[in-house]
Amino acid sequence: MHRKSLEMIRIKQDPRTGKEVSETLQSILLNYCFGHKNSSILLFPYAPIVNYINHSKKEPNVKLRWSQSPHHDVIDVNALKLSDLKLMKHAGLMLEFVATRDIQPREEILLDYGQAWQDAWDSHVERWRLSSSSHDHYHDNIAYIQDLDNDIVIRTKEEQQRSPYPDDIFTSCYYSYADGMRRGTKRSDGIFVWAHSRSIFYDKNLRPCIVLDRYHSDVGYQSLMEKDYLYTVVILNRFGLRTDERIPRGQAHIVTSVPRNAIRFSNKIYTSDQHLREAFRHEINLDELFPPNWLDLL
């Protein structure tokens, strides 16, 4: 892809003049691309797992190379012109990670992202300042959500009127609408009963929900602790659900007997700290692996 395709233009109003001004920001996808500082081309890997390989300048244990596998349809990248590369409409380039030493079980796989990346990171750390607008809208979401997920009791909708959670946090529930409809867990009052299944705690079943009520089970009421509360919630839709998992428009889907461990806290879209205006953005550098024919910014 072209480097400029990851630029995002933000239009805002200048509070002093009232005029609209534009600001160029970089997509977070840039952090996962391979490239070179002297090229307009970026390579985005989409094989599983590879985007989880972190950087180490001092102790990398893998390196990248153009694929040499006989099972791959290998392209001679050094003979590939930049104009031909831009015309490619399918995945045809193959990089592979190669261990530079024996890697022990449970040892993290680490890659050197290149000197240009390291220089950019060092400069970013040195210049790092959080703007006042970011202070108002962001905090350490990961740590904060972990703390919330450790809370035994979740506030109901009514309780949140008096003691709200931050605006960029919402409650999510593990629930399958399709399973609920198929199993017939609907009571005579129209409320569905939450049911455990082998796959219920898969991420695909995590969806927004609103906590309406919190109560103890009738069985063994006196012996139950706060952690044994059950919840009644309204289940909502989210982007990316299968058709059979989407609740029909205008229909309130209420589910009861939801256990505490089936309720999590999530970030609202684009509000985690990785989306700060000041967040780090830089491609992973291929350095000497990058074909000279592709260096069009010299």
Backbone as CSV, one residue per row, in Angstrom:
resi,resn,N_x,N_y,N_z,CA_x,CA_y,CA_z,C_x,C_y,C_z
1,MET,0.842,-1.179,0.000,0.000,0.000,0.000,0.889,1.245,0.000
2,HIS,0.317,2.369,-0.450,1.064,3.615,-0.435,1.034,4.208,0.966
3,ARG,2.135,4.790,1.369,2.253,5.357,2.709,1.131,6.354,3.015
4,LYS,0.754,7.142,2.025,-0.269,8.167,2.250,-1.656,7.581,2.495
5,SER,-1.851,6.314,2.129,-3.173,5.706,2.341,-3.476,5.499,3.821
6,LEU,-2.450,5.595,4.681,-2.651,5.458,6.125,-2.724,6.809,6.831
7,GLU,-2.733,7.885,6.058,-2.900,9.205,6.646,-4.384,9.499,6.841
8,MET,-4.702,10.085,7.973,-6.079,10.456,8.287,-6.133,11.962,8.505
9,ILE,-7.076,12.617,7.840,-7.209,14.062,7.942,-8.333,14.387,8.920
10,ARG,-7.978,15.090,9.964,-8.957,15.491,10.966,-9.262,16.967,10.805
11,ILE,-10.548,17.289,10.633,-10.975,18.675,10.488,-11.544,19.154,11.821
12,LYS,-11.022,20.254,12.314,-11.529,20.803,13.568,-11.577,22.320,13.482
13,GLN,-12.259,22.903,14.444,-12.412,24.356,14.445,-11.392,24.986,15.380
14,ASP,-10.690,25.980,14.870,-9.729,26.716,15.685,-10.504,27.570,16.680
15,PRO,-10.338,27.337,17.999,-11.114,28.096,18.991,-10.817,29.593,18.986
16,ARG,-9.645,29.993,18.457,-9.288,31.410,18.455,-9.886,32.159,17.277
17,THR,-9.848,31.511,16.093,-10.312,32.199,14.881,-11.686,31.733,14.421
18,GLY,-12.108,30.547,14.897,-13.396,30.010,14.449,-13.319,29.341,13.091
19,LYS,-12.137,29.351,12.467,-11.983,28.757,11.147,-11.666,27.260,11.257
20,GLU,-12.037,26.529,10.209,-11.718,25.110,10.177,-10.252,24.908,9.792
21,VAL,-9.587,24.037,10.524,-8.193,23.706,10.226,-8.070,22.189,10.133
22,SER,-7.094,21.734,9.366,-6.908,20.296,9.177,-5.661,19.835,9.914
23,GLU,-5.696,18.591,10.357,-4.576,17.984,11.060,-4.372,16.586,10.484
24,THR,-3.143,16.269,10.106,-2.837,14.960,9.530,-2.352,14.013,10.619
25,LEU,-3.051,12.901,10.767,-2.695,11.873,11.744,-2.395,10.573,11.016
26,GLN,-1.698,9.660,11.684,-1.352,8.378,11.083,-2.205,7.264,11.691
27,SER,-2.667,6.356,10.858,-3.429,5.201,11.335,-2.543,4.297,12.177
28,ILE,-3.140,3.646,13.149,-2.394,2.707,13.990,-1.867,1.521,13.175
29,LEU,-2.441,1.288,11.994,-1.954,0.202,11.134,-0.496,0.396,10.741
30,LEU,-0.042,1.653,10.755,1.349,1.922,10.390,2.312,1.160,11.285
31,ASN,1.955,0.981,12.564,2.838,0.289,13.510,3.068,-1.173,13.151
32,TYR,2.192,-1.743,12.334,2.286,-3.166,12.000,2.805,-3.403,10.584
33,CYS,3.111,-2.324,9.876,3.592,-2.447,8.497,5.112,-2.559,8.462
34,PHE,5.602,-3.174,7.380,7.036,-3.195,7.089,7.312,-2.147,6.021
35,GLY,8.444,-1.480,6.144,8.751,-0.462,5.158,10.181,0.021,5.278
36,HIS,10.427,1.146,4.646,11.754,1.780,4.651,11.533,3.280,4.625
37,LYS,12.360,4.014,5.356,12.180,5.467,5.448,12.299,6.162,4.100
38,ASN,12.967,5.536,3.138,13.156,6.150,1.828,12.225,5.579,0.767
39,SER,11.115,4.984,1.195,10.163,4.424,0.234,8.739,4.843,0.588
40,SER,7.927,5.052,-0.423,6.517,5.390,-0.225,5.659,4.135,-0.046
41,ILE,6.263,2.959,-0.216,5.538,1.692,-0.154,5.603,1.092,1.244
42,LEU,4.461,0.581,1.710,4.381,-0.150,2.961,3.831,-1.547,2.698
43,LEU,4.348,-2.512,3.410,3.881,-3.894,3.286,3.157,-4.272,4.576
44,PHE,1.897,-4.661,4.458,1.117,-5.004,5.647,0.968,-6.519,5.752
45,PRO,1.526,-7.135,6.803,1.398,-8.596,6.962,0.046,-8.946,7.572
46,TYR,-0.571,-9.988,7.063,-1.858,-10.381,7.645,-1.916,-11.866,7.990
47,ALA,-0.758,-12.502,8.089,-0.728,-13.872,8.588,-1.004,-13.847,10.094
48,PRO,-1.559,-14.914,10.654,-1.860,-14.924,12.088,-0.598,-14.855,12.939
49,ILE,-0.710,-14.255,14.097,0.307,-14.200,15.140,1.406,-13.164,14.885
50,VAL,1.800,-12.933,13.632,3.008,-12.128,13.372,2.915,-10.729,13.955
51,ASN,1.707,-10.171,14.060,1.573,-8.824,14.593,1.784,-8.755,16.104
52,TYR,1.981,-9.909,16.740,2.226,-9.933,18.183,3.713,-10.037,18.518
53,ILE,4.567,-10.039,17.518,6.008,-10.145,17.768,6.562,-8.768,18.114
54,ASN,7.064,-8.627,19.317,7.538,-7.338,19.815,8.996,-7.073,19.433
55,HIS,9.422,-5.848,19.740,10.756,-5.373,19.363,11.782,-5.586,20.470
56,SER,13.001,-5.929,20.077,14.142,-5.913,20.987,15.388,-5.579,20.181
57,LYS,16.036,-4.522,20.573,17.282,-4.155,19.903,18.452,-4.962,20.441
58,LYS,18.382,-5.313,21.743,19.505,-5.966,22.393,19.456,-7.489,22.290
59,GLU,18.252,-8.068,22.386,18.165,-9.530,22.461,17.115,-10.106,21.508
60,PRO,17.171,-9.778,20.226,16.225,-10.424,19.295,16.590,-11.892,19.116
61,ASN,15.597,-12.712,18.891,15.887,-14.132,18.652,15.346,-14.623,17.312
62,VAL,14.786,-13.712,16.512,14.383,-14.052,15.147,14.796,-12.914,14.216
63,LYS,14.862,-13.209,12.948,15.099,-12.189,11.933,14.152,-12.445,10.770
64,LEU,14.007,-11.450,9.929,13.166,-11.575,8.739,14.021,-11.842,7.515
65,ARG,13.462,-12.598,6.589,14.091,-12.781,5.290,12.996,-13.050,4.268
66,TRP,13.299,-12.775,3.017,12.362,-13.127,1.960,12.295,-14.653,1.868
67,SER,11.092,-15.155,1.701,10.879,-16.594,1.786,11.766,-17.383,0.821
68,GLN,12.313,-18.470,1.351,13.099,-19.409,0.553,12.439,-20.786,0.513
69,SER,11.208,-20.849,0.983,10.512,-22.129,1.055,10.125,-22.621,-0.337
70,PRO,10.351,-23.899,-0.622,9.939,-24.454,-1.920,8.421,-24.544,-2.067
71,HIS,7.696,-24.379,-0.941,6.238,-24.447,-0.970,5.596,-23.109,-1.303
72,HIS,6.404,-22.048,-1.395,5.888,-20.732,-1.715,6.211,-20.378,-3.166
73,ASP,5.313,-19.650,-3.760,5.539,-19.153,-5.112,6.426,-17.912,-5.001
74,VAL,7.735,-18.135,-4.922,8.683,-17.080,-4.591,8.839,-16.097,-5.748
75,ILE,8.777,-14.801,-5.416,8.990,-13.729,-6.380,10.365,-13.111,-6.126
76,ASP,11.104,-12.866,-7.170,12.400,-12.206,-7.045,12.138,-10.717,-6.818
77,VAL,12.135,-10.308,-5.563,11.758,-8.932,-5.231,12.760,-7.925,-5.783
78,ASN,14.014,-8.304,-5.905,15.023,-7.369,-6.400,14.856,-7.077,-7.887
79,ALA,14.128,-7.967,-8.572,13.860,-7.750,-9.992,12.494,-7.102,-10.218
80,LEU,11.729,-6.936,-9.116,10.378,-6.386,-9.226,10.428,-4.863,-9.180
81,LYS,9.963,-4.231,-10.255,9.957,-2.774,-10.310,8.851,-2.216,-9.418
82,LEU,9.068,-0.994,-8.953,8.082,-0.349,-8.099,6.753,-0.179,-8.824
83,SER,6.793,0.131,-10.101,5.561,0.297,-10.882,4.792,-1.013,-10.960
84,ASP,5.515,-2.151,-11.071,4.847,-3.452,-11.099,4.274,-3.803,-9.725
85,LEU,4.991,-3.440,-8.675,4.525,-3.714,-7.316,3.209,-2.990,-7.040
86,LYS,3.095,-1.757,-7.495,1.888,-0.971,-7.263,0.678,-1.544,-8.000
87,LEU,0.932,-2.325,-9.045,-0.163,-2.904,-9.821,-0.629,-4.253,-9.273
88,MET,0.095,-4.799,-8.306,-0.278,-6.103,-7.755,-1.585,-5.995,-6.989
89,LYS,-2.536,-6.866,-7.311,-3.860,-6.845,-6.683,-4.068,-8.004,-5.723
90,HIS,-3.033,-8.767,-5.472,-3.167,-9.924,-4.595,-1.866,-10.088,-3.801
91,ALA,-1.930,-10.920,-2.768,-0.733,-11.176,-1.965,0.232,-12.034,-2.757
92,GLY,1.412,-11.507,-3.016,2.381,-12.270,-3.781,3.771,-12.238,-3.179
93,LEU,3.937,-11.420,-2.131,5.235,-11.312,-1.468,5.189,-12.112,-0.167
94,MET,6.276,-12.806,0.131,6.289,-13.675,1.303,7.572,-13.463,2.107
95,LEU,7.388,-12.992,3.350,8.484,-12.889,4.297,8.339,-14.002,5.329
96,GLU,9.447,-14.432,5.888,9.374,-15.457,6.924,10.289,-15.090,8.090
97,PHE,9.854,-15.478,9.270,10.649,-15.278,10.480,11.538,-16.500,10.684
98,VAL,12.819,-16.248,10.909,13.789,-17.325,11.086,14.477,-17.151,12.434
99,ALA,14.524,-18.206,13.223,15.181,-18.143,14.530,16.682,-17.940,14.345
100,THR,17.259,-17.051,15.138,18.704,-16.811,15.091,19.445,-17.624,16.148
101,ARG,18.703,-18.300,17.003,19.269,-19.192,18.017,18.139,-20.103,18.504
102,ASP,18.477,-21.051,19.347,17.449,-21.905,19.929,16.529,-21.069,20.818
103,ILE,15.241,-21.266,20.646,14.236,-20.547,21.441,13.577,-21.534,22.394
104,GLN,13.588,-21.193,23.667,13.096,-22.097,24.693,11.571,-22.034,24.788
105,PRO,10.943,-23.119,25.271,9.486,-23.099,25.484,9.091,-21.925,26.383
106,ARG,8.013,-21.239,26.015,7.460,-20.093,26.742,8.330,-18.837,26.640
107,GLU,9.415,-18.891,25.891,10.239,-17.700,25.683,9.580,-16.813,24.636
108,GLU,9.578,-15.514,24.885,8.950,-14.587,23.950,9.776,-14.467,22.674
109,ILE,9.096,-14.428,21.544,9.757,-14.214,20.257,9.924,-12.710,20.058
110,LEU,11.146,-12.287,19.750,11.467,-10.871,19.634,12.209,-10.598,18.337
111,LEU,11.880,-9.473,17.730,12.462,-9.058,16.450,13.062,-7.667,16.596
112,ASP,14.201,-7.435,15.978,14.779,-6.092,15.911,14.044,-5.328,14.807
113,TYR,13.326,-4.255,15.176,12.528,-3.493,14.213,13.378,-2.567,13.340
114,GLY,14.678,-2.501,13.585,15.539,-1.669,12.751,15.964,-0.389,13.454
115,GLN,17.086,0.171,12.990,17.644,1.359,13.629,16.743,2.576,13.458
116,ALA,16.112,2.710,12.299,15.234,3.867,12.080,14.057,3.837,13.050
117,TRP,13.530,2.629,13.295,12.428,2.499,14.258,12.926,2.857,15.655
118,GLN,14.110,2.353,16.031,14.651,2.613,17.365,14.898,4.101,17.562
119,ASP,15.447,4.764,16.544,15.701,6.203,16.642,14.394,6.975,16.815
120,ALA,13.375,6.571,16.045,12.073,7.238,16.140,11.457,7.025,17.521
121,TRP,11.592,5.817,18.075,11.049,5.531,19.397,11.777,6.338,20.477
122,ASP,13.103,6.382,20.406,13.875,7.146,21.391,13.482,8.627,21.352
123,SER,13.302,9.163,20.159,12.897,10.552,20.011,11.486,10.771,20.570
124,HIS,10.601,9.805,20.319,9.228,9.890,20.823,9.206,9.915,22.350
125,VAL,9.971,9.044,22.965,10.026,8.979,24.427,10.578,10.282,25.008
126,GLU,11.595,10.821,24.362,12.219,12.052,24.847,11.265,13.241,24.749
127,ARG,10.460,13.273,23.686,9.575,14.418,23.449,8.174,14.222,24.026
128,TRP,7.912,13.054,24.619,6.545,12.716,25.023,5.943,13.722,26.007
129,ARG,4.807,14.266,25.617,4.001,15.114,26.483,2.539,14.805,26.184
130,LEU,1.731,14.690,27.216,0.308,14.422,27.041,-0.430,15.749,27.016
131,SER,-1.171,16.000,25.942,-1.872,17.271,25.813,-3.020,17.355,26.815
132,SER,-3.471,18.569,27.061,-4.567,18.772,28.010,-5.840,18.099,27.535
133,SER,-6.080,18.087,26.224,-7.282,17.439,25.703,-7.229,15.940,25.919
134,SER,-6.043,15.352,25.809,-5.902,13.927,26.057,-6.088,13.612,27.543
135,HIS,-5.619,14.506,28.411,-5.815,14.323,29.848,-7.302,14.234,30.176
136,ASP,-8.111,15.006,29.460,-9.541,15.065,29.752,-10.279,13.816,29.297
137,HIS,-9.768,13.130,28.282,-10.540,12.062,27.656,-9.918,10.681,27.768
138,TYR,-8.688,10.598,28.216,-8.009,9.314,28.239,-7.327,9.087,29.587
139,HIS,-7.170,7.824,29.917,-6.367,7.440,31.071,-5.745,6.089,30.727
140,ASP,-5.081,5.483,31.673,-4.456,4.183,31.434,-5.542,3.112,31.394
141,ASN,-6.160,2.962,30.220,-7.337,2.109,30.109,-7.081,0.665,30.480
142,ILE,-5.940,0.131,30.063,-5.668,-1.286,30.306,-5.660,-1.568,31.802
143,ALA,-4.880,-0.758,32.551,-4.810,-0.957,33.994,-6.153,-0.682,34.651
144,TYR,-6.855,0.352,34.172,-8.141,0.708,34.778,-9.176,-0.386,34.543
145,ILE,-9.223,-0.918,33.332,-10.181,-1.983,33.037,-9.850,-3.231,33.836
146,GLN,-8.575,-3.525,34.006,-8.189,-4.675,34.826,-8.681,-4.504,36.256
147,ASP,-8.579,-3.284,36.767,-9.077,-3.019,38.118,-10.590,-3.201,38.187
148,LEU,-11.298,-2.700,37.178,-12.755,-2.844,37.158,-13.159,-4.306,37.056
149,ASP,-12.443,-5.070,36.224,-12.773,-6.482,36.069,-12.525,-7.266,37.354
150,ASN,-11.685,-6.724,38.231,-11.436,-7.373,39.517,-12.466,-6.988,40.573
151,ASP,-13.269,-5.950,40.273,-14.326,-5.573,41.210,-15.346,-6.706,41.318
152,ILE,-15.763,-6.987,42.529,-16.718,-8.078,42.739,-18.111,-7.677,42.277
153,VAL,-18.475,-6.425,42.556,-19.832,-5.954,42.264,-19.812,-4.983,41.094
154,ILE,-20.756,-5.145,40.178,-20.908,-4.230,39.053,-22.121,-3.344,39.308
155,ARG,-21.962,-2.060,39.083,-23.048,-1.114,39.324,-24.153,-1.284,38.287
156,THR,-25.365,-1.151,38.740,-26.510,-1.212,37.834,-26.656,0.126,37.110
157,LYS,-27.554,0.163,36.146,-27.817,1.394,35.403,-28.242,2.513,36.340
158,GLU,-29.088,2.190,37.304,-29.547,3.196,38.261,-28.398,3.690,39.136
159,GLU,-27.550,2.763,39.595,-26.413,3.154,40.438,-25.420,4.011,39.669
160,GLN,-25.317,3.776,38.380,-24.387,4.556,37.570,-24.864,5.990,37.362
161,GLN,-26.150,6.250,37.615,-26.617,7.628,37.565,-25.960,8.451,38.675
162,ARG,-25.719,7.801,39.817,-25.096,8.482,40.956,-23.572,8.347,40.938
163,SER,-23.090,7.208,40.462,-21.654,6.945,40.451,-21.280,6.308,39.111
164,PRO,-21.138,7.128,38.071,-20.930,6.576,36.721,-19.513,6.058,36.506
165,TYR,-19.404,5.112,35.574,-18.092,4.702,35.087,-17.619,5.758,34.093
166,PRO,-16.329,5.803,33.770,-15.837,6.787,32.787,-16.566,6.664,31.449
167,ASP,-16.634,7.778,30.737,-17.365,7.816,29.468,-16.807,6.869,28.419
168,ASP,-15.517,6.530,28.514,-14.896,5.699,27.484,-14.895,4.212,27.850
169,ILE,-15.661,3.840,28.887,-15.754,2.450,29.334,-17.203,2.003,29.274
170,PHE,-17.444,0.756,28.867,-18.807,0.215,28.910,-18.763,-1.251,29.308
171,THR,-19.892,-1.762,29.768,-19.972,-3.163,30.168,-20.304,-4.038,28.962
172,SER,-19.675,-5.207,28.930,-19.918,-6.199,27.879,-20.263,-7.529,28.537
173,CYS,-21.059,-8.330,27.848,-21.469,-9.630,28.371,-21.140,-10.732,27.368
174,TYR,-20.735,-11.874,27.900,-20.585,-13.063,27.071,-21.966,-13.683,26.897
175,TYR,-22.464,-13.627,25.669,-23.815,-14.131,25.413,-23.974,-14.422,23.933
176,SER,-24.669,-15.510,23.636,-24.971,-15.873,22.254,-26.473,-15.785,22.035
177,TYR,-26.897,-14.812,21.248,-28.309,-14.643,20.926,-28.836,-15.850,20.165
178,ALA,-28.021,-16.356,19.239,-28.446,-17.503,18.436,-28.679,-18.727,19.320
179,ASP,-27.773,-18.960,20.283,-27.935,-20.103,21.190,-29.175,-19.937,22.053
180,GLY,-29.408,-18.713,22.530,-30.576,-18.468,23.359,-31.869,-18.744,22.621
181,MET,-31.921,-18.336,21.365,-33.122,-18.588,20.560,-33.273,-20.066,20.251
182,ARG,-32.156,-20.731,19.981,-32.197,-22.145,19.612,-32.558,-23.030,20.810
183,ARG,-32.047,-22.681,21.977,-32.296,-23.498,23.171,-33.652,-23.243,23.790
184,GLY,-34.269,-22.141,23.415,-35.570,-21.844,23.985,-35.499,-21.485,25.453
185,THR,-34.536,-20.604,25.823,-34.364,-20.218,27.226,-35.265,-19.047,27.619
186,LYS,-36.227,-18.722,26.812,-37.123,-17.602,27.082,-38.190,-18.010,28.086
187,ARG,-38.367,-17.204,29.149,-39.382,-17.464,30.154,-40.729,-16.924,29.694
188,SER,-41.743,-17.216,30.473,-43.098,-16.770,30.117,-43.232,-15.250,30.148
189,ASP,-42.364,-14.574,30.931,-42.414,-13.112,30.993,-41.597,-12.450,29.893
190,GLY,-41.045,-13.254,28.982,-40.303,-12.718,27.846,-38.823,-12.513,28.104
191,ILE,-38.361,-12.788,29.325,-36.948,-12.642,29.665,-36.223,-13.961,29.419
192,PHE,-35.002,-13.861,28.866,-34.201,-15.048,28.595,-33.303,-15.360,29.794
193,VAL,-32.981,-16.627,29.966,-32.112,-17.069,31.047,-30.733,-17.384,30.469
194,TRP,-29.705,-16.777,31.044,-28.333,-17.015,30.583,-27.975,-18.477,30.789
195,ALA,-27.326,-19.079,29.820,-26.946,-20.495,29.912,-25.486,-20.656,29.555
196,HIS,-24.794,-21.464,30.319,-23.384,-21.749,30.054,-23.256,-22.748,28.913
197,SER,-22.218,-22.579,28.122,-21.904,-23.544,27.060,-20.389,-23.628,26.934
198,ARG,-19.919,-24.587,26.191,-18.479,-24.791,26.052,-17.796,-23.590,25.405
199,SER,-18.503,-22.914,24.531,-17.878,-21.813,23.775,-18.357,-20.434,24.194
200,ILE,-19.124,-20.343,25.273,-19.739,-19.059,25.606,-18.711,-17.974,25.896
201,PHE,-17.541,-18.339,26.431,-16.548,-17.332,26.788,-15.556,-17.037,25.667
202,TYR,-15.894,-17.425,24.436,-15.094,-17.017,23.286,-15.328,-15.531,23.031
203,ASP,-14.305,-14.846,22.546,-14.410,-13.405,22.306,-15.526,-13.052,21.333
204,LYS,-15.844,-13.959,20.434,-16.895,-13.679,19.449,-18.243,-13.459,20.121
205,ASN,-18.405,-13.949,21.357,-19.671,-13.816,22.066,-19.706,-12.628,23.019
206,LEU,-18.641,-11.819,23.028,-18.604,-10.649,23.895,-19.282,-9.473,23.188
207,ARG,-20.296,-8.918,23.827,-21.086,-7.862,23.193,-21.563,-6.866,24.249
208,PRO,-21.863,-5.625,23.860,-22.277,-4.619,24.846,-23.547,-5.042,25.590
209,CYS,-23.611,-4.657,26.856,-24.813,-4.935,27.638,-24.987,-3.848,28.690
210,ILE,-26.210,-3.670,29.143,-26.549,-2.697,30.184,-27.051,-3.462,31.396
211,VAL,-26.424,-3.248,32.548,-26.797,-3.968,33.763,-28.008,-3.291,34.399
212,LEU,-29.105,-4.030,34.489,-30.339,-3.495,35.055,-30.496,-3.803,36.535
213,ASP,-30.086,-5.018,36.934,-30.374,-5.461,38.295,-29.292,-6.421,38.769
214,ARG,-29.165,-6.523,40.084,-28.205,-7.420,40.715,-28.924,-8.097,41.882
215,TYR,-28.791,-9.397,41.970,-29.544,-10.119,42.996,-28.822,-11.416,43.346
216,HIS,-29.219,-11.998,44.482,-28.723,-13.296,44.886,-29.668,-14.380,44.382
217,SER,-29.118,-15.546,44.132,-29.952,-16.695,43.804,-30.769,-17.079,45.026
218,ASP,-31.960,-17.633,44.812,-32.817,-18.058,45.923,-32.205,-19.219,46.686
219,VAL,-31.379,-20.005,46.016,-30.801,-21.182,46.641,-29.599,-20.773,47.496
220,GLY,-29.648,-21.156,48.773,-28.527,-20.867,49.665,-28.265,-19.389,49.831
221,TYR,-29.314,-18.574,49.885,-29.181,-17.125,49.926,-28.268,-16.654,51.052
222,GLN,-28.423,-17.234,52.246,-27.670,-16.752,53.395,-26.166,-17.003,53.260
223,SER,-25.813,-18.040,52.517,-24.397,-18.396,52.445,-23.673,-17.730,51.283
224,LEU,-24.422,-17.056,50.421,-23.799,-16.463,49.249,-23.061,-15.169,49.603
225,MET,-21.963,-14.935,48.909,-21.184,-13.720,49.081,-21.489,-12.773,47.927
226,GLU,-20.879,-11.568,47.977,-21.093,-10.600,46.906,-20.672,-11.145,45.551
227,LYS,-19.615,-11.972,45.536,-19.131,-12.521,44.272,-20.135,-13.467,43.634
228,ASP,-21.149,-13.884,44.396,-22.140,-14.820,43.885,-23.390,-14.121,43.356
229,TYR,-23.345,-12.802,43.244,-24.465,-12.084,42.658,-24.709,-12.557,41.225
230,LEU,-25.963,-12.561,40.843,-26.355,-12.754,39.450,-26.919,-11.432,38.942
231,TYR,-26.912,-11.259,37.633,-27.295,-9.980,37.055,-28.363,-10.154,35.977
232,THR,-29.194,-9.117,35.856,-30.132,-9.017,34.745,-29.651,-7.883,33.854
233,VAL,-29.553,-8.161,32.566,-28.952,-7.194,31.639,-29.783,-7.067,30.374
234,VAL,-29.576,-5.972,29.694,-30.088,-5.801,28.329,-28.931,-6.061,27.385
235,ILE,-29.088,-7.015,26.489,-28.037,-7.345,25.521,-28.186,-6.465,24.288
236,LEU,-27.068,-5.928,23.804,-27.076,-5.040,22.642,-26.290,-5.659,21.492
237,ASN,-26.474,-5.105,20.314,-25.699,-5.529,19.144,-24.364,-4.794,19.105
238,ARG,-23.460,-5.306,18.303,-22.203,-4.627,18.024,-21.818,-4.891,16.580
239,PHE,-20.861,-4.139,16.100,-20.381,-4.304,14.733,-19.716,-5.675,14.573
240,GLY,-19.951,-6.323,13.441,-19.260,-7.563,13.119,-19.989,-8.830,13.508
241,LEU,-21.181,-8.720,14.079,-21.925,-9.919,14.457,-22.505,-10.617,13.227
242,ARG,-22.586,-11.952,13.306,-23.268,-12.695,12.250,-24.749,-12.318,12.243
243,THR,-25.397,-12.558,11.132,-26.805,-12.205,11.001,-27.662,-12.870,12.066
244,ASP,-27.385,-14.153,12.365,-28.199,-14.860,13.354,-27.889,-14.449,14.791
245,GLU,-26.835,-13.632,14.981,-26.504,-13.140,16.308,-27.020,-11.721,16.550
246,ARG,-27.612,-11.126,15.545,-28.080,-9.750,15.677,-29.511,-9.718,16.195
247,ILE,-29.723,-8.965,17.232,-31.063,-8.789,17.794,-31.853,-7.879,16.861
248,PRO,-33.068,-8.250,16.504,-33.852,-7.421,15.579,-34.000,-5.984,16.068
249,ARG,-33.967,-5.065,15.128,-34.058,-3.644,15.449,-35.344,-3.352,16.234
250,GLY,-35.213,-2.543,17.279,-36.374,-2.138,18.072,-36.782,-3.135,19.139
251,GLN,-36.075,-4.251,19.240,-36.425,-5.286,20.211,-35.465,-5.249,21.392
252,ALA,-36.019,-5.189,22.613,-35.199,-5.228,23.826,-34.996,-6.684,24.221
253,HIS,-33.748,-7.103,24.280,-33.437,-8.497,24.612,-32.870,-8.530,26.028
254,ILE,-33.700,-8.937,26.992,-33.325,-8.947,28.408,-32.942,-10.361,28.815
255,VAL,-31.818,-10.470,29.504,-31.296,-11.769,29.938,-31.036,-11.708,31.434
256,THR,-31.428,-12.727,32.154,-31.207,-12.788,33.593,-30.323,-13.976,33.951
257,SER,-29.953,-14.062,35.224,-29.063,-15.125,35.738,-27.663,-15.060,35.128
258,VAL,-27.228,-13.858,34.765,-25.888,-13.684,34.204,-24.879,-13.655,35.342
259,PRO,-23.902,-14.555,35.375,-22.911,-14.562,36.462,-21.910,-13.426,36.299
260,ARG,-21.249,-13.111,37.397,-20.277,-12.010,37.379,-19.170,-12.245,36.363
261,ASN,-18.681,-13.468,36.221,-17.558,-13.719,35.312,-17.953,-13.638,33.845
262,ALA,-19.243,-13.461,33.562,-19.698,-13.299,32.177,-19.844,-11.835,31.801
263,ILE,-19.458,-10.943,32.716,-19.542,-9.504,32.459,-18.142,-8.906,32.533
264,ARG,-17.771,-8.185,31.501,-16.445,-7.564,31.425,-16.601,-6.077,31.120
265,PHE,-15.505,-5.356,31.275,-15.472,-3.943,30.908,-14.656,-3.786,29.628
266,SER,-15.126,-2.918,28.737,-14.480,-2.741,27.439,-14.293,-1.256,27.143
267,ASN,-13.337,-0.970,26.257,-13.140,0.394,25.775,-14.151,0.734,24.702
268,LYS,-14.640,1.947,24.714,-15.382,2.423,23.558,-14.395,2.613,22.411
269,ILE,-14.880,2.460,21.204,-14.026,2.492,20.031,-13.234,3.800,19.966
270,TYR,-11.960,3.673,19.662,-11.027,4.790,19.485,-10.748,5.571,20.774
271,THR,-10.973,4.982,21.946,-10.727,5.725,23.185,-9.612,5.128,24.031
272,SER,-9.016,4.017,23.612,-7.908,3.477,24.385,-6.671,4.344,24.156
273,ASP,-5.670,4.198,25.022,-4.511,5.083,24.939,-3.698,4.908,23.657
274,GLN,-3.900,3.786,22.946,-3.178,3.623,21.685,-3.717,4.554,20.594
275,HIS,-4.875,5.188,20.860,-5.456,6.125,19.891,-5.228,7.579,20.274
276,LEU,-4.374,7.826,21.257,-4.024,9.202,21.585,-3.411,9.902,20.380
277,ARG,-3.667,11.190,20.258,-3.051,11.961,19.176,-1.535,11.899,19.271
278,GLU,-1.024,11.768,20.501,0.424,11.752,20.718,1.015,10.352,20.668
279,ALA,0.206,9.327,20.388,0.700,7.945,20.411,1.741,7.708,19.314
280,PHE,2.615,6.756,19.563,3.719,6.462,18.643,3.210,5.824,17.363
281,ARG,3.748,6.282,16.245,3.412,5.712,14.935,4.702,5.593,14.109
282,HIS,5.041,4.366,13.725,6.213,4.166,12.856,6.193,2.743,12.330
283,GLU,6.554,2.595,11.079,6.616,1.262,10.483,7.829,0.482,10.979
284,ILE,7.765,-0.851,10.861,8.899,-1.724,11.154,9.834,-1.690,9.943
285,ASN,11.105,-1.400,10.181,12.012,-1.205,9.060,12.650,-2.504,8.581
286,LEU,12.651,-2.680,7.272,13.292,-3.849,6.671,14.763,-3.581,6.342
287,ASP,15.141,-2.312,6.343,16.540,-1.926,6.108,17.125,-2.610,4.876
288,GLU,18.154,-3.448,5.059,18.858,-4.023,3.905,17.996,-5.008,3.113
289,LEU,16.894,-5.489,3.694,16.007,-6.398,2.964,15.186,-5.665,1.916
290,PHE,15.056,-4.362,2.075,14.188,-3.603,1.183,14.866,-3.420,-0.170
291,PRO,14.225,-3.869,-1.253,14.849,-3.791,-2.579,15.163,-2.348,-2.988
292,PRO,16.334,-2.100,-3.513,16.711,-0.743,-3.948,15.738,-0.157,-4.969
293,ASN,15.115,-1.031,-5.771,14.173,-0.530,-6.796,12.963,0.173,-6.194
294,TRP,12.685,-0.061,-4.913,11.508,0.486,-4.282,11.785,1.778,-3.510
295,LEU,13.035,2.214,-3.489,13.408,3.413,-2.742,13.166,4.646,-3.600
296,ASP,11.947,5.140,-3.576,11.547,6.229,-4.454,11.531,7.593,-3.754
297,LEU,11.970,7.649,-2.503,11.966,8.920,-1.775,13.366,9.454,-1.521
298,LEU,14.333,8.896,-2.190,15.728,9.366,-2.019,15.901,10.749,-2.610
